[in-house]
Amino acid sequence: MIADGHGKAIGFALAPGQAHELPLAPAMLDSLTAIPLWVVADKGDASVACPKWAYRCRHMVENLWARLKEWRAVATRYKKTATSFLAVIHIAAAADWIKR
């Protein structure tokens, strides 16, 4: 997932099975319309040393996932196809945009 500086979702990619999502990051970053000054990842992704203010911004991605997981269909992915799961994530993200 890619979030903007305000913690709103702007892009998604779904990794197959139990694969890590880090290999999908370069393609997702290439899909952005503008070049970001900083890229901040959540705790699950490897990162290099960065300024403390950028490190503290990781909570925006963590909080976005927490808000999306309020939808049970996002939090539990039991017996869902990749297409239907991605559709639910898009719906939850759209609802998050409307709420915020």
Buried (B, 14 or more C-beta within 10 A) or exposed (E): BBBEEEBBBBEBBEEEEEEEBEEBBEEBEEEEEEEEEEEBBBEEBEEEEBEEEBEEBBBBBBEBBEBBEEBEBBEEEEEBEEEEBBEBBEBBBEBBEEEE
